[in-house]
Amino acid sequence: MLNTDLHNPNMEYKMTLENFVKNCRKINNGTDLPEQFLKDSYFEIKTQEIKTLQSRDLSREISVQKMHFFYQ
């Protein structure tokens, strides 16, 4: 949800860190996750969009896999 919210150009309002922390309350078996973990997660997703295999450049990934296989 956060990834879509921050990276979808059609979203008029972007989720803030404060809203993200509020949305994540009590999701850890009824307790809160550590605030630093949530902050780190928020900024990691904000700076680097999570992409599925279908949306990534597969030609680069295939080249990396071939190199890995070659050097094993």
N, CA, C and O atoms as a Maestro MAE file, in Angstrom:
{
 s_m_m2io_version
 :::
 2.0.0
}

f_m_ct {
 s_m_title
 :::
 protein
 m_atom[288] {
  # First column is atom index #
  i_m_mmod_type
  r_m_x_coord
  r_m_y_coord
  r_m_z_coord
  i_m_residue_number
  s_m_chain_name
  s_m_pdb_residue_name
  s_m_pdb_atom_name
  i_m_atomic_number
  :::
  1 25 0.816 -1.176 0.000 1 A "MET " " N  " 7
  2 3 0.000 0.000 0.000 1 A "MET " " CA " 6
  3 2 0.872 1.257 0.000 1 A "MET " " C  " 6
  4 15 0.615 2.193 -0.757 1 A "MET " " O  " 8
  5 25 1.890 1.276 0.840 2 A "LEU " " N  " 7
  6 3 2.767 2.448 0.898 2 A "LEU " " CA " 6
  7 2 3.489 2.635 -0.434 2 A "LEU " " C  " 6
  8 15 3.593 3.756 -0.933 2 A "LEU " " O  " 8
  9 25 3.981 1.554 -1.003 3 A "ASN " " N  " 7
  10 3 4.701 1.630 -2.269 3 A "ASN " " CA " 6
  11 2 3.824 2.256 -3.357 3 A "ASN " " C  " 6
  12 15 4.261 3.161 -4.069 3 A "ASN " " O  " 8
  13 25 2.605 1.776 -3.478 4 A "THR " " N  " 7
  14 3 1.679 2.319 -4.470 4 A "THR " " CA " 6
  15 2 1.381 3.784 -4.181 4 A "THR " " C  " 6
  16 15 1.376 4.622 -5.084 4 A "THR " " O  " 8
  17 25 1.138 4.073 -2.932 5 A "ASP " " N  " 7
  18 3 0.801 5.439 -2.545 5 A "ASP " " CA " 6
  19 2 1.926 6.419 -2.893 5 A "ASP " " C  " 6
  20 15 1.662 7.517 -3.383 5 A "ASP " " O  " 8
  21 25 3.154 6.033 -2.646 6 A "LEU " " N  " 7
  22 3 4.281 6.941 -2.867 6 A "LEU " " CA " 6
  23 2 4.718 7.030 -4.327 6 A "LEU " " C  " 6
  24 15 5.258 8.054 -4.747 6 A "LEU " " O  " 8
  25 25 4.493 5.972 -5.104 7 A "HIS " " N  " 7
  26 3 5.065 5.935 -6.456 7 A "HIS " " CA " 6
  27 2 4.047 5.990 -7.588 7 A "HIS " " C  " 6
  28 15 4.435 6.098 -8.751 7 A "HIS " " O  " 8
  29 25 2.774 5.919 -7.282 8 A "ASN " " N  " 7
  30 3 1.763 5.998 -8.328 8 A "ASN " " CA " 6
  31 2 1.511 7.467 -8.654 8 A "ASN " " C  " 6
  32 15 1.082 8.224 -7.783 8 A "ASN " " O  " 8
  33 25 1.768 7.879 -9.891 9 A "PRO " " N  " 7
  34 3 1.595 9.288 -10.250 9 A "PRO " " CA " 6
  35 2 0.143 9.755 -10.182 9 A "PRO " " C  " 6
  36 15 -0.118 10.958 -10.163 9 A "PRO " " O  " 8
  37 25 -0.793 8.827 -10.147 10 A "ASN " " N  " 7
  38 3 -2.206 9.197 -10.070 10 A "ASN " " CA " 6
  39 2 -2.668 9.521 -8.651 10 A "ASN " " C  " 6
  40 15 -3.781 10.009 -8.456 10 A "ASN " " O  " 8
  41 25 -1.829 9.255 -7.678 11 A "MET " " N  " 7
  42 3 -2.191 9.541 -6.285 11 A "MET " " CA " 6
  43 2 -1.992 11.031 -6.023 11 A "MET " " C  " 6
  44 15 -0.886 11.556 -6.158 11 A "MET " " O  " 8
  45 25 -3.069 11.698 -5.649 12 A "GLU " " N  " 7
  46 3 -2.996 13.135 -5.421 12 A "GLU " " CA " 6
  47 2 -2.250 13.469 -4.129 12 A "GLU " " C  " 6
  48 15 -1.448 14.402 -4.087 12 A "GLU " " O  " 8
  49 25 -2.525 12.700 -3.084 13 A "TYR " " N  " 7
  50 3 -1.880 12.941 -1.789 13 A "TYR " " CA " 6
  51 2 -0.990 11.761 -1.444 13 A "TYR " " C  " 6
  52 15 -1.431 10.613 -1.488 13 A "TYR " " O  " 8
  53 25 0.239 12.034 -1.106 14 A "LYS " " N  " 7
  54 3 1.199 10.992 -0.745 14 A "LYS " " CA " 6
  55 2 1.167 10.763 0.766 14 A "LYS " " C  " 6
  56 15 1.040 11.708 1.544 14 A "LYS " " O  " 8
  57 25 1.282 9.509 1.164 15 A "MET " " N  " 7
  58 3 1.271 9.174 2.578 15 A "MET " " CA " 6
  59 2 2.515 9.750 3.259 15 A "MET " " C  " 6
  60 15 3.629 9.632 2.748 15 A "MET " " O  " 8
  61 25 2.308 10.359 4.396 16 A "THR " " N  " 7
  62 3 3.427 10.896 5.175 16 A "THR " " CA " 6
  63 2 3.964 9.822 6.107 16 A "THR " " C  " 6
  64 15 3.320 8.798 6.337 16 A "THR " " O  " 8
  65 25 5.135 10.070 6.630 17 A "LEU " " N  " 7
  66 3 5.708 9.153 7.613 17 A "LEU " " CA " 6
  67 2 4.765 9.006 8.799 17 A "LEU " " C  " 6
  68 15 4.542 7.897 9.283 17 A "LEU " " O  " 8
  69 25 4.220 10.107 9.261 18 A "GLU " " N  " 7
  70 3 3.327 10.071 10.417 18 A "GLU " " CA " 6
  71 2 2.090 9.210 10.137 18 A "GLU " " C  " 6
  72 15 1.662 8.437 10.993 18 A "GLU " " O  " 8
  73 25 1.525 9.346 8.951 19 A "ASN " " N  " 7
  74 3 0.361 8.528 8.594 19 A "ASN " " CA " 6
  75 2 0.729 7.053 8.485 19 A "ASN " " C  " 6
  76 15 -0.045 6.185 8.889 19 A "ASN " " O  " 8
  77 25 1.902 6.772 7.943 20 A "PHE " " N  " 7
  78 3 2.361 5.390 7.827 20 A "PHE " " CA " 6
  79 2 2.508 4.761 9.213 20 A "PHE " " C  " 6
  80 15 2.060 3.636 9.435 20 A "PHE " " O  " 8
  81 25 3.126 5.477 10.133 21 A "VAL " " N  " 7
  82 3 3.298 4.959 11.494 21 A "VAL " " CA " 6
  83 2 1.934 4.713 12.134 21 A "VAL " " C  " 6
  84 15 1.736 3.688 12.788 21 A "VAL " " O  " 8
  85 25 1.002 5.629 11.957 22 A "LYS " " N  " 7
  86 3 -0.353 5.456 12.509 22 A "LYS " " CA " 6
  87 2 -1.034 4.230 11.911 22 A "LYS " " C  " 6
  88 15 -1.688 3.472 12.627 22 A "LYS " " O  " 8
  89 25 -0.883 4.033 10.598 23 A "ASN " " N  " 7
  90 3 -1.510 2.885 9.926 23 A "ASN " " CA " 6
  91 2 -0.939 1.552 10.380 23 A "ASN " " C  " 6
  92 15 -1.592 0.518 10.240 23 A "ASN " " O  " 8
  93 25 0.253 1.566 10.915 24 A "CYS " " N  " 7
  94 3 0.928 0.324 11.313 24 A "CYS " " CA " 6
  95 2 0.778 0.015 12.802 24 A "CYS " " C  " 6
  96 15 1.426 -0.901 13.309 24 A "CYS " " O  " 8
  97 25 -0.044 0.748 13.489 25 A "ARG " " N  " 7
  98 3 -0.243 0.493 14.924 25 A "ARG " " CA " 6
  99 2 -0.917 -0.862 15.132 25 A "ARG " " C  " 6
  100 15 -1.838 -1.246 14.411 25 A "ARG " " O  " 8
  101 25 -0.424 -1.559 16.136 26 A "LYS " " N  " 7
  102 3 -1.024 -2.821 16.611 26 A "LYS " " CA " 6
  103 2 -1.017 -3.934 15.567 26 A "LYS " " C  " 6
  104 15 -1.842 -4.844 15.648 26 A "LYS " " O  " 8
  105 25 -0.105 -3.891 14.583 27 A "ILE " " N  " 7
  106 3 -0.088 -4.944 13.558 27 A "ILE " " CA " 6
  107 2 0.862 -6.079 13.904 27 A "ILE " " C  " 6
  108 15 0.969 -7.043 13.146 27 A "ILE " " O  " 8
  109 25 1.544 -5.985 15.019 28 A "ASN " " N  " 7
  110 3 2.510 -6.994 15.439 28 A "ASN " " CA " 6
  111 2 1.916 -7.784 16.607 28 A "ASN " " C  " 6
  112 15 2.331 -7.622 17.754 28 A "ASN " " O  " 8
  113 25 0.937 -8.641 16.299 29 A "ASN " " N  " 7
  114 3 0.239 -9.400 17.345 29 A "ASN " " CA " 6
  115 2 -0.357 -8.485 18.397 29 A "ASN " " C  " 6
  116 15 -0.300 -8.775 19.592 29 A "ASN " " O  " 8
  117 25 -0.926 -7.384 17.948 30 A "GLY " " N  " 7
  118 3 -1.568 -6.445 18.856 30 A "GLY " " CA " 6
  119 2 -0.641 -5.425 19.476 30 A "GLY " " C  " 6
  120 15 -1.076 -4.607 20.286 30 A "GLY " " O  " 8
  121 25 0.623 -5.456 19.113 31 A "THR " " N  " 7
  122 3 1.577 -4.471 19.619 31 A "THR " " CA " 6
  123 2 2.138 -3.668 18.452 31 A "THR " " C  " 6
  124 15 1.976 -4.040 17.290 31 A "THR " " O  " 8
  125 25 2.793 -2.576 18.776 32 A "ASP " " N  " 7
  126 3 3.400 -1.729 17.747 32 A "ASP " " CA " 6
  127 2 4.780 -2.246 17.370 32 A "ASP " " C  " 6
  128 15 5.513 -2.774 18.206 32 A "ASP " " O  " 8
  129 25 5.122 -2.086 16.092 33 A "LEU " " N  " 7
  130 3 6.488 -2.366 15.651 33 A "LEU " " CA " 6
  131 2 7.389 -1.235 16.126 33 A "LEU " " C  " 6
  132 15 6.910 -0.129 16.374 33 A "LEU " " O  " 8
  133 25 8.700 -1.498 16.258 34 A "PRO " " N  " 7
  134 3 9.617 -0.423 16.668 34 A "PRO " " CA " 6
  135 2 9.545 0.759 15.700 34 A "PRO " " C  " 6
  136 15 9.556 0.578 14.483 34 A "PRO " " O  " 8
  137 25 9.472 1.957 16.250 35 A "GLU " " N  " 7
  138 3 9.330 3.157 15.417 35 A "GLU " " CA " 6
  139 2 10.494 3.321 14.448 35 A "GLU " " C  " 6
  140 15 10.291 3.747 13.311 35 A "GLU " " O  " 8
  141 25 11.702 2.991 14.876 36 A "GLN " " N  " 7
  142 3 12.853 3.124 13.974 36 A "GLN " " CA " 6
  143 2 12.729 2.179 12.782 36 A "GLN " " C  " 6
  144 15 13.104 2.537 11.665 36 A "GLN " " O  " 8
  145 25 12.206 0.977 13.010 37 A "PHE " " N  " 7
  146 3 11.969 0.027 11.922 37 A "PHE " " CA " 6
  147 2 10.980 0.610 10.916 37 A "PHE " " C  " 6
  148 15 11.187 0.515 9.706 37 A "PHE " " O  " 8
  149 25 9.903 1.214 11.421 38 A "LEU " " N  " 7
  150 3 8.899 1.805 10.535 38 A "LEU " " CA " 6
  151 2 9.475 2.987 9.764 38 A "LEU " " C  " 6
  152 15 9.203 3.145 8.574 38 A "LEU " " O  " 8
  153 25 10.264 3.813 10.435 39 A "LYS " " N  " 7
  154 3 10.898 4.950 9.751 39 A "LYS " " CA " 6
  155 2 11.834 4.465 8.658 39 A "LYS " " C  " 6
  156 15 11.800 4.968 7.536 39 A "LYS " " O  " 8
  157 25 12.673 3.485 8.986 40 A "ASP " " N  " 7
  158 3 13.605 2.945 7.994 40 A "ASP " " CA " 6
  159 2 12.849 2.347 6.804 40 A "ASP " " C  " 6
  160 15 13.234 2.550 5.653 40 A "ASP " " O  " 8
  161 25 11.777 1.612 7.089 41 A "SER " " N  " 7
  162 3 10.978 0.997 6.022 41 A "SER " " CA " 6
  163 2 10.363 2.066 5.128 41 A "SER " " C  " 6
  164 15 10.400 1.960 3.902 41 A "SER " " O  " 8
  165 25 9.799 3.091 5.747 42 A "TYR " " N  " 7
  166 3 9.163 4.169 4.987 42 A "TYR " " CA " 6
  167 2 10.161 4.821 4.030 42 A "TYR " " C  " 6
  168 15 9.880 4.967 2.841 42 A "TYR " " O  " 8
  169 25 11.317 5.208 4.547 43 A "PHE " " N  " 7
  170 3 12.275 5.919 3.697 43 A "PHE " " CA " 6
  171 2 12.920 5.010 2.658 43 A "PHE " " C  " 6
  172 15 13.291 5.471 1.579 43 A "PHE " " O  " 8
  173 25 13.057 3.726 2.972 44 A "GLU " " N  " 7
  174 3 13.583 2.782 1.983 44 A "GLU " " CA " 6
  175 2 12.602 2.653 0.814 44 A "GLU " " C  " 6
  176 15 13.014 2.685 -0.346 44 A "GLU " " O  " 8
  177 25 11.325 2.510 1.107 45 A "ILE " " N  " 7
  178 3 10.314 2.391 0.056 45 A "ILE " " CA " 6
  179 2 10.156 3.711 -0.691 45 A "ILE " " C  " 6
  180 15 9.930 3.720 -1.901 45 A "ILE " " O  " 8
  181 25 10.274 4.813 0.022 46 A "LYS " " N  " 7
  182 3 10.149 6.126 -0.623 46 A "LYS " " CA " 6
  183 2 11.287 6.365 -1.618 46 A "LYS " " C  " 6
  184 15 11.066 6.927 -2.691 46 A "LYS " " O  " 8
  185 25 12.487 5.944 -1.271 47 A "THR " " N  " 7
  186 3 13.636 6.192 -2.150 47 A "THR " " CA " 6
  187 2 13.817 5.118 -3.209 47 A "THR " " C  " 6
  188 15 14.432 5.368 -4.246 47 A "THR " " O  " 8
  189 25 13.285 3.913 -2.959 48 A "GLN " " N  " 7
  190 3 13.474 2.837 -3.929 48 A "GLN " " CA " 6
  191 2 12.164 2.065 -4.089 48 A "GLN " " C  " 6
  192 15 11.797 1.262 -3.232 48 A "GLN " " O  " 8
  193 25 11.476 2.315 -5.177 49 A "GLU " " N  " 7
  194 3 10.188 1.680 -5.445 49 A "GLU " " CA " 6
  195 2 10.326 0.164 -5.524 49 A "GLU " " C  " 6
  196 15 11.283 -0.348 -6.105 49 A "GLU " " O  " 8
  197 25 9.381 -0.543 -4.947 50 A "ILE " " N  " 7
  198 3 9.325 -2.000 -5.069 50 A "ILE " " CA " 6
  199 2 8.652 -2.315 -6.395 50 A "ILE " " C  " 6
  200 15 7.558 -1.826 -6.678 50 A "ILE " " O  " 8
  201 25 9.310 -3.130 -7.201 51 A "LYS " " N  " 7
  202 3 8.762 -3.481 -8.512 51 A "LYS " " CA " 6
  203 2 8.647 -4.997 -8.642 51 A "LYS " " C  " 6
  204 15 9.474 -5.743 -8.117 51 A "LYS " " O  " 8
  205 25 7.631 -5.430 -9.336 52 A "THR " " N  " 7
  206 3 7.458 -6.844 -9.604 52 A "THR " " CA " 6
  207 2 8.351 -7.241 -10.778 52 A "THR " " C  " 6
  208 15 8.866 -6.381 -11.494 52 A "THR " " O  " 8
  209 25 8.528 -8.530 -10.968 53 A "LEU " " N  " 7
  210 3 9.332 -8.996 -12.095 53 A "LEU " " CA " 6
  211 2 8.789 -8.488 -13.418 53 A "LEU " " C  " 6
  212 15 9.563 -8.186 -14.326 53 A "LEU " " O  " 8
  213 25 7.485 -8.390 -13.541 54 A "GLN " " N  " 7
  214 3 6.885 -7.947 -14.797 54 A "GLN " " CA " 6
  215 2 7.197 -6.491 -15.096 54 A "GLN " " C  " 6
  216 15 7.225 -6.100 -16.263 54 A "GLN " " O  " 8
  217 25 7.431 -5.682 -14.078 55 A "SER " " N  " 7
  218 3 7.655 -4.260 -14.318 55 A "SER " " CA " 6
  219 2 9.139 -3.897 -14.367 55 A "SER " " C  " 6
  220 15 9.487 -2.761 -14.689 55 A "SER " " O  " 8
  221 25 10.002 -4.839 -14.053 56 A "ARG " " N  " 7
  222 3 11.434 -4.545 -14.082 56 A "ARG " " CA " 6
  223 2 12.021 -4.877 -15.449 56 A "ARG " " C  " 6
  224 15 11.390 -5.547 -16.266 56 A "ARG " " O  " 8
  225 25 13.229 -4.401 -15.678 57 A "ASP " " N  " 7
  226 3 13.933 -4.677 -16.924 57 A "ASP " " CA " 6
  227 2 14.544 -6.073 -16.820 57 A "ASP " " C  " 6
  228 15 15.602 -6.249 -16.216 57 A "ASP " " O  " 8
  229 25 13.872 -7.064 -17.410 58 A "LEU " " N  " 7
  230 3 14.323 -8.447 -17.285 58 A "LEU " " CA " 6
  231 2 15.605 -8.712 -18.067 58 A "LEU " " C  " 6
  232 15 16.342 -9.632 -17.713 58 A "LEU " " O  " 8
  233 25 15.896 -7.952 -19.105 59 A "SER " " N  " 7
  234 3 17.111 -8.194 -19.885 59 A "SER " " CA " 6
  235 2 18.354 -8.007 -19.018 59 A "SER " " C  " 6
  236 15 19.313 -8.767 -19.155 59 A "SER " " O  " 8
  237 25 18.359 -7.022 -18.139 60 A "ARG " " N  " 7
  238 3 19.492 -6.803 -17.243 60 A "ARG " " CA " 6
  239 2 19.584 -7.949 -16.242 60 A "ARG " " C  " 6
  240 15 20.683 -8.415 -15.942 60 A "ARG " " O  " 8
  241 25 18.461 -8.407 -15.728 61 A "GLU " " N  " 7
  242 3 18.470 -9.481 -14.743 61 A "GLU " " CA " 6
  243 2 18.972 -10.785 -15.343 61 A "GLU " " C  " 6
  244 15 19.680 -11.542 -14.679 61 A "GLU " " O  " 8
  245 25 18.613 -11.051 -16.587 62 A "ILE " " N  " 7
  246 3 19.082 -12.264 -17.247 62 A "ILE " " CA " 6
  247 2 20.592 -12.200 -17.423 62 A "ILE " " C  " 6
  248 15 21.273 -13.209 -17.242 62 A "ILE " " O  " 8
  249 25 21.126 -11.037 -17.772 63 A "SER " " N  " 7
  250 3 22.575 -10.881 -17.914 63 A "SER " " CA " 6
  251 2 23.278 -11.140 -16.597 63 A "SER " " C  " 6
  252 15 24.313 -11.805 -16.580 63 A "SER " " O  " 8
  253 25 22.754 -10.640 -15.505 64 A "VAL " " N  " 7
  254 3 23.338 -10.855 -14.185 64 A "VAL " " CA " 6
  255 2 23.295 -12.331 -13.832 64 A "VAL " " C  " 6
  256 15 24.265 -12.857 -13.287 64 A "VAL " " O  " 8
  257 25 22.200 -13.011 -14.127 65 A "GLN " " N  " 7
  258 3 22.083 -14.433 -13.835 65 A "GLN " " CA " 6
  259 2 23.089 -15.238 -14.656 65 A "GLN " " C  " 6
  260 15 23.678 -16.194 -14.152 65 A "GLN " " O  " 8
  261 25 23.284 -14.861 -15.899 66 A "LYS " " N  " 7
  262 3 24.260 -15.563 -16.736 66 A "LYS " " CA " 6
  263 2 25.664 -15.381 -16.182 66 A "LYS " " C  " 6
  264 15 26.439 -16.337 -16.153 66 A "LYS " " O  " 8
  265 25 26.008 -14.182 -15.745 67 A "MET " " N  " 7
  266 3 27.326 -13.939 -15.186 67 A "MET " " CA " 6
  267 2 27.518 -14.745 -13.909 67 A "MET " " C  " 6
  268 15 28.591 -15.306 -13.687 67 A "MET " " O  " 8
  269 25 26.497 -14.807 -13.074 68 A "HIS " " N  " 7
  270 3 26.572 -15.561 -11.817 68 A "HIS " " CA " 6
  271 2 26.812 -17.041 -12.130 68 A "HIS " " C  " 6
  272 15 27.646 -17.681 -11.490 68 A "HIS " " O  " 8
  273 25 26.090 -17.581 -13.104 69 A "PHE " " N  " 7
  274 3 26.241 -18.982 -13.490 69 A "PHE " " CA " 6
  275 2 27.657 -19.223 -14.024 69 A "PHE " " C  " 6
  276 15 28.282 -20.230 -13.691 69 A "PHE " " O  " 8
  277 25 28.156 -18.314 -14.841 70 A "PHE " " N  " 7
  278 3 29.471 -18.454 -15.454 70 A "PHE " " CA " 6
  279 2 30.582 -18.512 -14.408 70 A "PHE " " C  " 6
  280 15 31.533 -19.278 -14.565 70 A "PHE " " O  " 8
  281 25 30.480 -17.722 -13.353 71 A "TYR " " N  " 7
  282 3 31.540 -17.629 -12.362 71 A "TYR " " CA " 6
  283 2 31.415 -18.609 -11.211 71 A "TYR " " C  " 6
  284 15 32.208 -18.548 -10.272 71 A "TYR " " O  " 8
  285 25 30.444 -19.511 -11.256 72 A "GLN " " N  " 7
  286 3 30.306 -20.491 -10.176 72 A "GLN " " CA " 6
  287 2 31.273 -21.620 -10.341 72 A "GLN " " C  " 6
  288 15 31.296 -22.538 -9.521 72 A "GLN " " O  " 8
  :::
 }
 m_bond[287] {
  # First column is bond index #
  i_m_from
  i_m_to
  i_m_order
  :::
  1 1 2 1
  2 2 3 1
  3 3 4 2
  4 3 5 1
  5 5 6 1
  6 6 7 1
  7 7 8 2
  8 7 9 1
  9 9 10 1
  10 10 11 1
  11 11 12 2
  12 11 13 1
  13 13 14 1
  14 14 15 1
  15 15 16 2
  16 15 17 1
  17 17 18 1
  18 18 19 1
  19 19 20 2
  20 19 21 1
  21 21 22 1
  22 22 23 1
  23 23 24 2
  24 23 25 1
  25 25 26 1
  26 26 27 1
  27 27 28 2
  28 27 29 1
  29 29 30 1
  30 30 31 1
  31 31 32 2
  32 31 33 1
  33 33 34 1
  34 34 35 1
  35 35 36 2
  36 35 37 1
  37 37 38 1
  38 38 39 1
  39 39 40 2
  40 39 41 1
  41 41 42 1
  42 42 43 1
  43 43 44 2
  44 43 45 1
  45 45 46 1
  46 46 47 1
  47 47 48 2
  48 47 49 1
  49 49 50 1
  50 50 51 1
  51 51 52 2
  52 51 53 1
  53 53 54 1
  54 54 55 1
  55 55 56 2
  56 55 57 1
  57 57 58 1
  58 58 59 1
  59 59 60 2
  60 59 61 1
  61 61 62 1
  62 62 63 1
  63 63 64 2
  64 63 65 1
  65 65 66 1
  66 66 67 1
  67 67 68 2
  68 67 69 1
  69 69 70 1
  70 70 71 1
  71 71 72 2
  72 71 73 1
  73 73 74 1
  74 74 75 1
  75 75 76 2
  76 75 77 1
  77 77 78 1
  78 78 79 1
  79 79 80 2
  80 79 81 1
  81 81 82 1
  82 82 83 1
  83 83 84 2
  84 83 85 1
  85 85 86 1
  86 86 87 1
  87 87 88 2
  88 87 89 1
  89 89 90 1
  90 90 91 1
  91 91 92 2
  92 91 93 1
  93 93 94 1
  94 94 95 1
  95 95 96 2
  96 95 97 1
  97 97 98 1
  98 98 99 1
  99 99 100 2
  100 99 101 1
  101 101 102 1
  102 102 103 1
  103 103 104 2
  104 103 105 1
  105 105 106 1
  106 106 107 1
  107 107 108 2
  108 107 109 1
  109 109 110 1
  110 110 111 1
  111 111 112 2
  112 111 113 1
  113 113 114 1
  114 114 115 1
  115 115 116 2
  116 115 117 1
  117 117 118 1
  118 118 119 1
  119 119 120 2
  120 119 121 1
  121 121 122 1
  122 122 123 1
  123 123 124 2
  124 123 125 1
  125 125 126 1
  126 126 127 1
  127 127 128 2
  128 127 129 1
  129 129 130 1
  130 130 131 1
  131 131 132 2
  132 131 133 1
  133 133 134 1
  134 134 135 1
  135 135 136 2
  136 135 137 1
  137 137 138 1
  138 138 139 1
  139 139 140 2
  140 139 141 1
  141 141 142 1
  142 142 143 1
  143 143 144 2
  144 143 145 1
  145 145 146 1
  146 146 147 1
  147 147 148 2
  148 147 149 1
  149 149 150 1
  150 150 151 1
  151 151 152 2
  152 151 153 1
  153 153 154 1
  154 154 155 1
  155 155 156 2
  156 155 157 1
  157 157 158 1
  158 158 159 1
  159 159 160 2
  160 159 161 1
  161 161 162 1
  162 162 163 1
  163 163 164 2
  164 163 165 1
  165 165 166 1
  166 166 167 1
  167 167 168 2
  168 167 169 1
  169 169 170 1
  170 170 171 1
  171 171 172 2
  172 171 173 1
  173 173 174 1
  174 174 175 1
  175 175 176 2
  176 175 177 1
  177 177 178 1
  178 178 179 1
  179 179 180 2
  180 179 181 1
  181 181 182 1
  182 182 183 1
  183 183 184 2
  184 183 185 1
  185 185 186 1
  186 186 187 1
  187 187 188 2
  188 187 189 1
  189 189 190 1
  190 190 191 1
  191 191 192 2
  192 191 193 1
  193 193 194 1
  194 194 195 1
  195 195 196 2
  196 195 197 1
  197 197 198 1
  198 198 199 1
  199 199 200 2
  200 199 201 1
  201 201 202 1
  202 202 203 1
  203 203 204 2
  204 203 205 1
  205 205 206 1
  206 206 207 1
  207 207 208 2
  208 207 209 1
  209 209 210 1
  210 210 211 1
  211 211 212 2
  212 211 213 1
  213 213 214 1
  214 214 215 1
  215 215 216 2
  216 215 217 1
  217 217 218 1
  218 218 219 1
  219 219 220 2
  220 219 221 1
  221 221 222 1
  222 222 223 1
  223 223 224 2
  224 223 225 1
  225 225 226 1
  226 226 227 1
  227 227 228 2
  228 227 229 1
  229 229 230 1
  230 230 231 1
  231 231 232 2
  232 231 233 1
  233 233 234 1
  234 234 235 1
  235 235 236 2
  236 235 237 1
  237 237 238 1
  238 238 239 1
  239 239 240 2
  240 239 241 1
  241 241 242 1
  242 242 243 1
  243 243 244 2
  244 243 245 1
  245 245 246 1
  246 246 247 1
  247 247 248 2
  248 247 249 1
  249 249 250 1
  250 250 251 1
  251 251 252 2
  252 251 253 1
  253 253 254 1
  254 254 255 1
  255 255 256 2
  256 255 257 1
  257 257 258 1
  258 258 259 1
  259 259 260 2
  260 259 261 1
  261 261 262 1
  262 262 263 1
  263 263 264 2
  264 263 265 1
  265 265 266 1
  266 266 267 1
  267 267 268 2
  268 267 269 1
  269 269 270 1
  270 270 271 1
  271 271 272 2
  272 271 273 1
  273 273 274 1
  274 274 275 1
  275 275 276 2
  276 275 277 1
  277 277 278 1
  278 278 279 1
  279 279 280 2
  280 279 281 1
  281 281 282 1
  282 282 283 1
  283 283 284 2
  284 283 285 1
  285 285 286 1
  286 286 287 1
  287 287 288 2
  :::
 }
}
